[in-house]
Amino acid sequence: MNKSRIFLMGIIALAFVLVSCYSEDPTIAEVRVVTVNDSPVGGAEVRLFGRGTEGDAEAGNIRFDKTSFTGSNGIASFDFTPDFKSGQSGFAILDVEITAAFPDSTVFIEGIIRLQPEETTRRTFRIE
């Protein structure tokens, strides 16, 4: 009887150790904005947003809406780690809106980005 209790306690302790050791990796989106010559575009406004889908309590409503500006390297970075729930099979497909102002014009680009959970997803947009 005593050995079975010790064995059971050992299994429970091992389960706690294994569960507590799990750490999720960051879920990051990086949007790179470049010219047709692959020169980075700094200062472009990048908006990522997505709506809830069918069967979701937030269906049709804006679920994510984040805005950032590209740095001198042409990259805007977004951290979605707090929004990710462990065990999800996918994360999100988000709409992308980019506005870049130049001395003689303003350019607007639209697209999408598919974010993978616990990964850095990178997507490049070219201004034509």
Residue, then its C-alpha position, 0 to 999 in steps of 0.5 A: m500500500n505504501k509503495s503504491r502511494i509513493f508511486l502515485m505521488g511520483i506520477i503526480a509530481l512528474a505531471f506538474v513538472l512537465v506541465s510547468c515546463y511548457s512555455e509558449d513561443p511568441t506569436i509575431a507578425e512582421v510586415r516589411v514594406v519596400t519599393v520596387n527596387d527593394s529599398p525599405v520604406g520607413g514611416a509607413e503606417v501598417r494596420l493589421f485587423g481581423r474579424g471574428t468568424e462564423g461560429d465565433a462569439e465575435a462573428g463579424n466584429i473586429r477582433f484584432d486591430k493593431t497599428s504600427f509604423t515601419g522603422s528605417n528598415g521598412i519593418a513593422s512588428f506586431d506581438f500577438t502572443p497574449d492573444f494566442k491560446s495554447g492548443q489552437s490549431g491555427f491563429a488568424i488571417l488578418d487584413v493588412e492596410i499600408t499607407a505610405a506618404f511620399p513627397d509627391s504622393t500617398v500610396f495605399i496597399e491592401g493585402i492579407i497575412r496568415l499568422q501561425p501560432e508560436e512563430t514569427t510570420r513575415r510578409t513583404f509588400r511592394i509599393e509600385 
